[in-house]
C-alpha cells in the first residue's frame, strides 16, 4: 500500500508542476526507467531515491514507527 501512495503522490505532483518524466530524471539524477516504474508502483525504490524525487518535487516523506503493545 505504501508504494502505491508514494507512486501516486510523485505522479500527481510531477503533473501539477508540468514536469515530464525525462525532465524529472535530469533534475533528480534518477533514470527515467526508475521513475516510470516507480510511478506505476512496479518497483521497490530505496529511501534515497524517494528522497531525491521528493526534494525536486517539493514534497516531504514522513515515516512513523509505533510500538505496538500486545
OpenMM code with the backbone's topology and positions (N, CA, C; nanometers):
from openmm import Vec3, app, unit

residues = "UNK UNK UNK UNK UNK UNK UNK UNK UNK UNK UNK UNK UNK UNK UNK UNK UNK UNK UNK UNK UNK UNK UNK UNK UNK UNK UNK UNK UNK UNK UNK UNK UNK UNK UNK UNK UNK UNK UNK UNK UNK UNK UNK UNK UNK UNK UNK UNK UNK UNK UNK UNK UNK UNK UNK UNK UNK UNK UNK UNK UNK UNK UNK UNK UNK UNK UNK UNK UNK UNK".split()
positions = [
    Vec3(0.0814, -0.1204, 0.0000),
    Vec3(0.0000, 0.0000, 0.0000),
    Vec3(0.0853, 0.1261, 0.0000),
    Vec3(0.1915, 0.1294, 0.0773),
    Vec3(0.2759, 0.2473, 0.0859),
    Vec3(0.3374, 0.2825, -0.0488),
    Vec3(0.3827, 0.1828, -0.1239),
    Vec3(0.4426, 0.2082, -0.2554),
    Vec3(0.3395, 0.2721, -0.3482),
    Vec3(0.2164, 0.2267, -0.3431),
    Vec3(0.1097, 0.2862, -0.4250),
    Vec3(0.0850, 0.4321, -0.3877),
    Vec3(0.0879, 0.4631, -0.2603),
    Vec3(0.0662, 0.6007, -0.2146),
    Vec3(0.1806, 0.6912, -0.2586),
    Vec3(0.3029, 0.6437, -0.2467),
    Vec3(0.4194, 0.7207, -0.2898),
    Vec3(0.4145, 0.7420, -0.4404),
    Vec3(0.3826, 0.6375, -0.5137),
    Vec3(0.3741, 0.6464, -0.6595),
    Vec3(0.2725, 0.7514, -0.7010),
    Vec3(0.1564, 0.7489, -0.6399),
    Vec3(0.0504, 0.8446, -0.6723),
    Vec3(0.0926, 0.9873, -0.6385),
    Vec3(0.1559, 1.0061, -0.5242),
    Vec3(0.1992, 1.1396, -0.4830),
    Vec3(0.3030, 1.1961, -0.5795),
    Vec3(0.3981, 1.1144, -0.6201),
    Vec3(0.5025, 1.1590, -0.7124),
    Vec3(0.4433, 1.1910, -0.8489),
    Vec3(0.3616, 1.1020, -0.9014),
    Vec3(0.2992, 1.1235, -1.0328),
    Vec3(0.2122, 1.2491, -1.0324),
    Vec3(0.1299, 1.2639, -0.9302),
    Vec3(0.0394, 1.3788, -0.9210),
    Vec3(0.1167, 1.5097, -0.9112),
    Vec3(0.2173, 1.5132, -0.8255),
    Vec3(0.2948, 1.6368, -0.8077),
    Vec3(0.3735, 1.6716, -0.9342),
    Vec3(0.4293, 1.5712, -0.9988),
    Vec3(0.5047, 1.5943, -1.1223),
    Vec3(0.4138, 1.6580, -1.2273),
    Vec3(0.2930, 1.6070, -1.2379),
    Vec3(0.1980, 1.6612, -1.3350),
    Vec3(0.1512, 1.8015, -1.2958),
    Vec3(0.1326, 1.8264, -1.1664),
    Vec3(0.0959, 1.9600, -1.1194),
    Vec3(0.2020, 2.0623, -1.1597),
    Vec3(0.3278, 2.0220, -1.1535),
    Vec3(0.4391, 2.1109, -1.1866),
    Vec3(0.4688, 2.1127, -1.3360),
    Vec3(0.3949, 2.0319, -1.4121),
    Vec3(0.4126, 2.0227, -1.5574),
    Vec3(0.5559, 1.9825, -1.5937),
    Vec3(0.6040, 1.8790, -1.5236),
    Vec3(0.7389, 1.8254, -1.5467),
    Vec3(0.7243, 1.6872, -1.6096),
    Vec3(0.7963, 1.6624, -1.7177),
    Vec3(0.7942, 1.5298, -1.7792),
    Vec3(0.8796, 1.4341, -1.6968),
    Vec3(0.8599, 1.3058, -1.7181),
    Vec3(0.9453, 1.2078, -1.6514),
    Vec3(1.0910, 1.2282, -1.6900),
    Vec3(1.1152, 1.2630, -1.8146),
    Vec3(1.2507, 1.2870, -1.8619),
    Vec3(1.3150, 1.4059, -1.7900),
    Vec3(1.2403, 1.5129, -1.7745),
    Vec3(1.2930, 1.6305, -1.7057),
    Vec3(1.3149, 1.6008, -1.5577),
    Vec3(1.2233, 1.5288, -1.4955),
    Vec3(1.2398, 1.4889, -1.3554),
    Vec3(1.3647, 1.4031, -1.3397),
    Vec3(1.3898, 1.3184, -1.4374),
    Vec3(1.5099, 1.2353, -1.4364),
    Vec3(1.6358, 1.3221, -1.4342),
    Vec3(1.6369, 1.4240, -1.5181),
    Vec3(1.7527, 1.5145, -1.5232),
    Vec3(1.7689, 1.5913, -1.3921),
    Vec3(1.6588, 1.6407, -1.3389),
    Vec3(1.6638, 1.7208, -1.2167),
    Vec3(1.7055, 1.6407, -1.0933),
    Vec3(1.6662, 1.5147, -1.0901),
    Vec3(1.6904, 1.4313, -0.9719),
    Vec3(1.8085, 1.3368, -0.9867),
    Vec3(1.8621, 1.3253, -1.1086),
    Vec3(1.9710, 1.2319, -1.1378),
    Vec3(1.9283, 1.0869, -1.1112),
    Vec3(1.8039, 1.0586, -1.1487),
    Vec3(1.7483, 0.9235, -1.1379),
    Vec3(1.7014, 0.8849, -1.2775),
    Vec3(1.7228, 0.7608, -1.3161),
    Vec3(1.6900, 0.7197, -1.4524),
    Vec3(1.5404, 0.7299, -1.4803),
    Vec3(1.5092, 0.7580, -1.6056),
    Vec3(1.3700, 0.7659, -1.6496),
    Vec3(1.3004, 0.6326, -1.6235),
    Vec3(1.3698, 0.5238, -1.6473),
    Vec3(1.3119, 0.3908, -1.6257),
    Vec3(1.2714, 0.3714, -1.4797),
    Vec3(1.3550, 0.4181, -1.3876),
    Vec3(1.3234, 0.4062, -1.2448),
    Vec3(1.1999, 0.4885, -1.2110),
    Vec3(1.1926, 0.6103, -1.2635),
    Vec3(1.0768, 0.6966, -1.2389),
    Vec3(0.9507, 0.6343, -1.2988),
    Vec3(0.9618, 0.5836, -1.4202),
    Vec3(0.8491, 0.5182, -1.4877),
    Vec3(0.7950, 0.4039, -1.4009),
    Vec3(0.8841, 0.3174, -1.3558),
    Vec3(0.8418, 0.2028, -1.2747),
    Vec3(0.7873, 0.2461, -1.1396),
    Vec3(0.8492, 0.3456, -1.0801),
    Vec3(0.8032, 0.3936, -0.9500),
    Vec3(0.6624, 0.4520, -0.9598),
    Vec3(0.6381, 0.5332, -1.0615),
    Vec3(0.5058, 0.5940, -1.0769),
    Vec3(0.3963, 0.4906, -1.1025),
    Vec3(0.4323, 0.3748, -1.1455),
    Vec3(0.3348, 0.2682, -1.1686),
    Vec3(0.3382, 0.1637, -1.0572),
    Vec3(0.4106, 0.1956, -0.9502),
    Vec3(0.4238, 0.1068, -0.8339),
    Vec3(0.4752, -0.0309, -0.8749),
    Vec3(0.5668, -0.0323, -0.9716),
    Vec3(0.6245, -0.1578, -1.0195),
    Vec3(0.7644, -0.1800, -0.9659),
    Vec3(0.8065, -0.0963, -0.8711),
    Vec3(0.9398, -0.1131, -0.8142),
    Vec3(0.9348, -0.0893, -0.6646),
    Vec3(1.0423, -0.1225, -0.5996),
    Vec3(1.0561, -0.1024, -0.4562),
    Vec3(1.1782, -0.0132, -0.4355),
    Vec3(1.1616, 0.1186, -0.4524),
    Vec3(1.2759, 0.2096, -0.4504),
    Vec3(1.3349, 0.2268, -0.3103),
    Vec3(1.4612, 0.2640, -0.3074),
    Vec3(1.5257, 0.2921, -0.1797),
    Vec3(1.4758, 0.4260, -0.1261),
    Vec3(1.4972, 0.4480, 0.0011),
    Vec3(1.4616, 0.5754, 0.0631),
    Vec3(1.5391, 0.6889, -0.0033),
    Vec3(1.6639, 0.6632, -0.0429),
    Vec3(1.7460, 0.7658, -0.1071),
    Vec3(1.6839, 0.8128, -0.2389),
    Vec3(1.6346, 0.7190, -0.3185),
    Vec3(1.5705, 0.7542, -0.4451),
    Vec3(1.4429, 0.8330, -0.4190),
    Vec3(1.3634, 0.7876, -0.3268),
    Vec3(1.2395, 0.8582, -0.2934),
    Vec3(1.2717, 0.9987, -0.2447),
    Vec3(1.3738, 1.0119, -0.1600),
    Vec3(1.4085, 1.1432, -0.1059),
    Vec3(1.4549, 1.2396, -0.2145),
    Vec3(1.5329, 1.1909, -0.3102),
    Vec3(1.5765, 1.2753, -0.4214),
    Vec3(1.4563, 1.3285, -0.4989),
    Vec3(1.3618, 1.2420, -0.5267),
    Vec3(1.2423, 1.2831, -0.6005),
    Vec3(1.1579, 1.3809, -0.5187),
    Vec3(1.1431, 1.3532, -0.3918),
    Vec3(1.0656, 1.4405, -0.3046),
    Vec3(1.1279, 1.5797, -0.2985),
    Vec3(1.2598, 1.5855, -0.2892),
    Vec3(1.3288, 1.7149, -0.2837),
    Vec3(1.3016, 1.7972, -0.4095),
    Vec3(1.3134, 1.7333, -0.5250),
    Vec3(1.2911, 1.8042, -0.6518),
    Vec3(1.1454, 1.8489, -0.6643),
    Vec3(1.0542, 1.7670, -0.6184),
    Vec3(0.9118, 1.7957, -0.6341),
    Vec3(0.8531, 1.8810, -0.5214),
    Vec3(0.9338, 1.9114, -0.4210),
    Vec3(0.8847, 1.9917, -0.3096),
    Vec3(0.7882, 1.9172, -0.2206),
    Vec3(0.8125, 1.7881, -0.2057),
    Vec3(0.7293, 1.7035, -0.1199),
    Vec3(0.8105, 1.6598, 0.0013),
    Vec3(0.7406, 1.6124, 0.1019),
    Vec3(0.8062, 1.5641, 0.2229),
    Vec3(0.7527, 1.4255, 0.2556),
    Vec3(0.8434, 1.3352, 0.2894),
    Vec3(0.8048, 1.1997, 0.3279),
    Vec3(0.8178, 1.1869, 0.4791),
    Vec3(0.7098, 1.1486, 0.5431),
    Vec3(0.7096, 1.1260, 0.6874),
    Vec3(0.6822, 0.9792, 0.7135),
    Vec3(0.7694, 0.9183, 0.7911),
    Vec3(0.7518, 0.7782, 0.8282),
    Vec3(0.7372, 0.7728, 0.9791),
    Vec3(0.6336, 0.7070, 1.0228),
    Vec3(0.6079, 0.6969, 1.1652),
    Vec3(0.6197, 0.5507, 1.2072),
    Vec3(0.6943, 0.5294, 1.3122),
    Vec3(0.7101, 0.3948, 1.3658),
    Vec3(0.6521, 0.3961, 1.5072),
    Vec3(0.5608, 0.3062, 1.5310),
    Vec3(0.4969, 0.2995, 1.6614),
    Vec3(0.5173, 0.1621, 1.7225),
    Vec3(0.5371, 0.1591, 1.8505),
    Vec3(0.5457, 0.0331, 1.9222),
    Vec3(0.4041, -0.0147, 1.9506),
    Vec3(0.3806, -0.1394, 1.9193),
    Vec3(0.2500, -0.1989, 1.9398),
    Vec3(0.2563, -0.2808, 2.0679),
    Vec3(0.1746, -0.2472, 2.1621),
    Vec3(0.1687, -0.3212, 2.2871),
    Vec3(0.0674, -0.4335, 2.2740),
    Vec3(0.1110, -0.5517, 2.3078),
    Vec3(0.0204, -0.6666, 2.2997),
    Vec3(-0.0102, -0.7181, 2.4372),
] * unit.nanometer
topology = app.Topology()
chain = topology.addChain("A")
for resn in residues:
    res = topology.addResidue(resn, chain)
    for name in ("N", "CA", "C"):
        topology.addAtom(name, app.Element.getBySymbol(name[0]), res)
